[in-house]
Amino acid sequence: MTFENSIPSAGVAVRGLSAPDVRFVNVFSAGAGGGNPAPVVFDADGLSSTEMMAISARYGHESAFVCKASDPRHTARLRFFVPAHEMEMCGHATLGAMWLLRQAGRWTTTGATVETLSGLVDVRYDEATRRIDVGQPRGVVAPIDDPSRVEAVCQVLRLRPGDLAPLGVVNAGTSRTKTLIPLRSVPALNALTPALGDVRALCDALESTGLYPFAVERARPLELHARQFPRSSGYPEDAATGIAAAASLYGALHYGLLAAGESTMRVYQGFAMGRPSCIRVALRDADRLDAGCWISGAVEFAMLEPRA
């Protein structure tokens, strides 16, 4: 399979370039048609922010742009765009970009340091398993104790009486804050039909970048099913959200869902969308929560058509 995929320049004014070098991956796939698609643009230093956002809008997905690092000791600088704005960090697009750099022979060491707007991100490659892990800082968890805000969450998600589990709604975040909403069952999660037009205002009130309802599928080892309804990405739901999965690890610690000595969990997402995905999240050091965590999952080449 060729690594070279390009998009027509029509609709995307690109200075001095016939066409950007766009490559496509599905990240965190857990079955046929699964994973979160990501366009990844190599050698993107010559693109403006407007051009980058136009490319993301053309494909309708979070997109990564690989640029030269400002510090020569670092592997690359990544910028991320959704159709509506630039993002400081994107987990699945980072994993997809580093996987493509590996496939292309542009990253050959076992470790990498990547520059992002959210700060430096550690990435590592395991030669034995061929797994790429993307680092995240220690998560912060803040309970949402205001009953009116919890009621607003229930109204926007259109939760039925009894759907909400008694663990408590919290804001949790590593690179970005997500609102974790524990539900009693996976069927209740998959049946959600949120009032999507109200998600942004609610997230603004909660100081969150997305609603992340979840339910426990299995307690030992811990497996969650989750869905993400982003604040303002330009699409209604994510098939797999690495940053939210990292946040959910610290939510699980807060809730007491991880047993003593356990440091790894899996988050399944995208099943309600027909895009089954699985994200592995693991503490870097089970004895040092301040060391942060790793996110990882499957990556594969993809074909992605522009939006009509």
N, C-alpha and C positions, 0 to 999 in steps of 0.2 A: 504494500500500500504506500502510496506517495505521502510525504509529509507536507507537500506544497499545496495549500488550498488558498485561493484568493477570491476576493469579492469584486464585482464590477464597481467602477468608480462612480457610476451614476448615483446621484443622491448623496454622495459623500465626497466633498471637495478635499483632495489630498495634495498638499503642496509638494511638487517635485517627485511624486511617486505615481507610477502607472496603476498600482493597486497594492494595498497593504497585504502583508504575508499573514493571512488568517488561517489558523489551524483549529480543528474542532475535536473536543473530547466530551464524553459522558463521565461524570465523576460520582463515586459512591454507588454505582450500579449494583443491584441485588437481584437481577433477573432480567428477562427479555423486556426491552423497552424502558429499562429503569435508569436511574441516575439523573443528575442535574446537568444539563448541557452547558458547556462553556466555550465560547469563542476565545481563542488566545492569539494575540497578535505579536509576532516576533519583530525585533528591530523597530520598535515603535517610537524612538526618540524624535523622529521628524514629524510626528502627529501632534496637532494641537488638542487641547481639551475638548473643543467643539467637535473635532473630527473623531476623537475617541468615543464621545457620547453618541455621535451619529452612527458609528459602527455597532455599538451596543443596541441602539434603538432599531437598527436594521434587522438584527437577529432576535431581539426581544429577550435577551438573557444577560445575566451578569457576565462581564467580559474582562479579561486580564490583558494588560499591555506590558510587554517585556522591554525594559529600557536598561541602559548601562547604569551600573551602580555609581553613585557619587563618590564612594570610597572604594578604591581598587581592591581592598581586602574582602569586599563583599561580592557575592555571586551575581546579583541582579537587583534592579529596582523594579517593583511591580506597581502599576496603577490599575484601579478597578473602577468600572463604570456599570451602572444599570441604565435602562433607557431614560430615567428621570434625573440622574445626578451621579457625581463621583462618590465612591465609597472609600473609607479609610482602609478597610480590610475585607477580604472575602476568602473564606476557608476553602471552598471547593475550587474556586478559580486559581488559588495559590497551588493547591495540590495538582490540578490539571496542568498548570504552566510548568511546574517543576518536573512532572512526569514527561511532558513533551521535551523539555530541555535535556532530560536524561536520554530519551529515545533518539534525539538528534545529536547526541555526543557533546553537547555544550555544557553539561554538568556531569563530571566524572568522579568527584570525590564522595566520601561518605557523609559529609556534612556541608551545609550551606547556610549563609546568612543573607537574608533578603530584606531589602529596604522597602518599607511601605509607609503610608501616611500615618498609620497607627504606631509606627516604631519598627525596630528590627525584629524579624521573625526567624527563628531557628527552624531549619529543615534537616532531616537526616534520612539516610538510605541504608536499609538493612540488606546486605549482600545475600544472606541466606534465604530470606523470605521475599526479597525484591519489593519490600514494602517501603513506601515513603510516608514519613510522619511529619506533620506540620505543627509547630509549637504554638502554644497560647499561654498567656500569663495566668497567674492565679485569679480565679473568679471571685466576684463579690456578690453577695446575696442580701437583698433587703426585702423583708416581708411587706406586703401591702395590707395594712390593717384597717384602712378606711372602708367601712361596709358599703358606702355609696359607690366607691370605685370597684369593689368586687361585684356589686350588683350591675354596674355598667359593663363589666367584662361578660357577665352572664347574658345580658341583653344583646350585646353585639355578637356574641357567639351563638345566640339563640339556644342556650342550654335549657334542657328540660329539668324540672324538679328532680333532684337526686343524681343528676349527672356529675356534679362537682364533687370531687373527693375531699375529705376533711383535712388534707395536708396543709392547705393554705396557698393562696396565690402570692407569688414573689416576683420581684425583678431580680434577674441574675445576669451577669455579663463577664466576659473576658475582654475581647476587643470592643464589643458593642452590647448594649443592654437589651435583653429579651424578657418578656413577661411570661413566666411559666405558670400554666393553668392545669393542675392535676385533675383528671377525670377518673371516674370509677371503672370504665371499661373501654377496650379498644373499639367495640361496635359503636359506642356512643361517640367516640372520637371520629370515626369514619363517617358517621351520619351528620356531622356538623355542616350547616349551611349558613355561614355568618352573614351579617349585614355588612357586606364589604365596603359600602360607601361610608360606613361609620368607623372603620378601622383606624384611619389616620388620626382623626380627632381624639379617639380613645388613647392611641399610642402617645400622642402629644401630652395628654393629661397625665399619663402614667410615666412620662419621660422614658419611653421605650422605643425601640426600632422595629418591634414585631411582636405579635401574639403567638405564643408557642404552647398550645394545649397538648397534653401528653397523657398516656395511660400505661401502666405497668403490664407488660406481656408476660414476663417471667421474672421471679425474684432472685433466683440463684442459678447461674450468674445473671446479673441484672440486665434485662432487656426492656427497652421502652419503645412504644410507638408514639410518633409525634407528627404534628402538622405545623407549618409556619405560614402566618398571614402577615406579610411585611407591611410596614408603615407606608412607604411611598416608593416602591421599586419600579412601578410601571407595569406590574402584573399582579394577579390576586393571590397566588400561592406558590411556595417553593417546593420542589421535589426533594431537595436535600439541603440542609443548612448546617455547615460545619461549625460556624461560630455559635449558633444556637445550641447545637449538640454539646459543644464545650461548656456552655453556660449550664446546660442541664446536668452535667456531671457535678457541678458545684451545688446545683439544686438538689440532686440526689443525696449528696453529703449532708446538706441542710435538713432534708426530710428524714435522714436515717435509713435510706433505702439501700445504701452500700454497706454490706456486712464488714465487720472488722477484718482487716487483712486484705480485703478486695480493693483493687485499684483500676479495674477495667470494666466498661459497660458498652453495650451496643444500642444504638438508636436507629429504629426503622422509621422511614419517612417516605412520603410519596405514594403509598399504597392506595389511598383514596383517589389519587389522580391517575392511577394506572402506570406510575413510574416508580416501581419498587426500588428503594434505596436503603443502604445500610452504612452507618458511620460508626467506626470504632473510636472510642474515647478512652484514654488511659492517663492516670496521673504519672508525671515524670518520676516522682519519688513518693511512695505511699507514706513515708515518714515525714515528708516536708511538703505540706500543701502549698507553701509559697513558691515552690519550684514550678508550678503551672502544670500543664497537661499537653498531651499529643492528640491530634485527630488524624485519622487515616481511613482509607477505603479503596475499593477497586477503581481503576481508571481504564478507559478504553477509547479507541478512536471512534469518532462519530461523524455522521453527515448531517448538516444543519442547513435548512433552506431559509432564505431571507423571508421576513414577513411580507405578506401580500401588500 
